[in-house]
Amino acid sequence: MILTEAHRFIKIAGMSMSEALKRAWANFKLRVAMSKGIVKFYFQKVDGTIREAYGTLSSRLIPAIAGTDSRKKNDTVQSYWDTEKQEWRCYKKLNLMY
């Protein structure tokens, strides 16, 4: 999973294998931490500003989801539950600050 994501970063951004692996590991560690609780992290928004976010993926902290999700999945972004806005948000995995 880490190598697959690193290769995707290389293909999209043309970065070195070392940089791609660092970013892939940072995204993986953030997902693991968010699955356990609320995490403070930073990412660069599309307009270039840095965003401080408090998010989680823990099922005990996310409200129940009704219905089915038939949308196409996008592997270049990470969705998370924003605990400040109480909404689903996402960021580009390439823009995670580590």
N, C-alpha and C positions, 0 to 999 in steps of 0.2 A: 504494500500500500504506500509506503514512504517513497520507494523508488519510482512507482508509477506517477505519483504526484510530482516528484522532482523532475522526471522526464517531461511532464506536461509544462512545468515552469520553464525548462530549457527551450522547449518548442515555442511557447508563447512569447517569452521575453528575451530569449537568446542569451541567458545568463550562464555562468560557469556551473559545472557539476557541484562544486563545493558550495556556492551560494544557493543553488537550488535545493540541495540537501538540508542546509541550515533552515531555509524557509519551510520546507516540507516537515521537518522535525518540529519547528515552532508551531505550525498549524496543528500537528498531531497532539503535541503536549497541551495546547490550549483546549482542543476538543475533549481530551481526557479530563482536564481540570474542570471544564464547564459541565461535564456529565456528573460531577460529584457535588457541585455547588456554584455559587455566584463568584465570578472572576472579573477582576479589573484588567483591561487590556487596551491597547492603542492600535489604531490603524489609520492609514492615509486615505482620506476620502477622494473621490474622483476629481474634485476641484482643487486638490493639493493640500487642504488643511488637515491637521492631525485631530482625530476624534478619540476622546477618552470614553470607553464604553464599559458598562457593567452588565454582563450577560451570563446566561446559564443554558444548559441543555438537560438539566436534571428534571426528570418526570414529576418529581414531588413538588417542584417549584413552578411548573408551567401549568396553566389552566387546561382543562380537558378540550380536546379538539373534536369538533363535530363534523361529520361528513367525510367524503373521500377526497384525496388529493390526486387529481389526474393530470397535473401540470408536468411538463417535461423537466427533468432534473438538470441542473447546471453544475458541473463539477468544478468550475472556476470560482465559485462563491461559497461562503459558509454562512448558513442561517443560524441565528441564535435568538433567544428570548431576552429582550432588553428589559432589565428589571426596573429601570428608571421610567421609561415610557410605557411599560406594560404592553409592548407590542413586539411582533416578530420583526427582526431587522436582519441585514446581511452585509457582508463586506467581501471584497475581492481578496482571495487567499494570497495573491501576490503582494497586496498592500499591508499585510500584517506587520506591525513594528515589533521586533524581537530584541 
